[in-house]
Amino acid sequence: MIRFMTRSRGEPKPWVSHVAIAVNTTDIVEALGEGVVQRKLSAVYKPRQIRVFRPLNIPEAALRRIAHHAQLSVGQKYGWGKVALQALDAMFNVRFFRNFAVVDGWPICSWLLGAAYAIESYTFGVDTRYLTPDDIADYVSTHHQRYRRIS
C-alpha cells in the first residue's frame, strides 16, 4: 500500500516502502505502526532486505545532531492520520491533502528522517510535508556526490 501511495505520476512502481535513520553504527530509529522506536539494525533486517546509503560531505558533528534529533522522537505515536492524507493524495493523484498534516508530532518514517536532516538544512529535494520513502530513495540513489550506497 505504501508503494502505491508514494508513487509519482508516470513513475514506475517504487522499490522502497520504508526508511529509517542510523543513529550509530548498530542502531536505527524508525517510525512504525507501534510508534517511533530505536533498535538494532541487525536484529530486524537481513542485508538483502535493505539498502543503506551513507551521506557524504556532512560534517560528523552535524550527523550527530541529526541522529540526536531522530532519537528525541523515540516513544512518539505513529502518524496514522498522515498516512490517511497520503492515501487521499494517491487516490486523487495530487499533493494537496498532506498540506493539512501540520502537526510535528505523530511522525511517519519519511517525515522522521526528513525532519532530522532538515534541522541541519539538508533536504531530499521535496518539502518535508510531502516527503515519501520513494522521494528519499530517488534522491539518495541519484545524487552520488551527496550519498553513497554502502550495502
Sequence and secondary structure as in RCSB ss.txt:
>XXXX:A:sequence
MIRFMTRSRGEPKPWVSHVAIAVNTTDIVEALGEGVVQRKLSAVYKPRQIRVFRPLNIPEAALRRIAHHAQLSVG
QKYGWGKVALQALDAMFNVRFFRNFAVVDGWPICSWLLGAAYAIESYTFGVDTRYLTPDDIADYVSTHHQRYRRI
S
>XXXX:A:secstr
 HHHHT  TT    S     EE SSSEEEEEETTEEEEEEHHHH  GGG   EEE S  HHHHHHHHHHHHTTTT
    HHHHHHHHHHHHHTSS GGGG   SSS  HHHHHHHHHHTTT   SS GGG  HHHHHHHHHH TTTEEE 
 
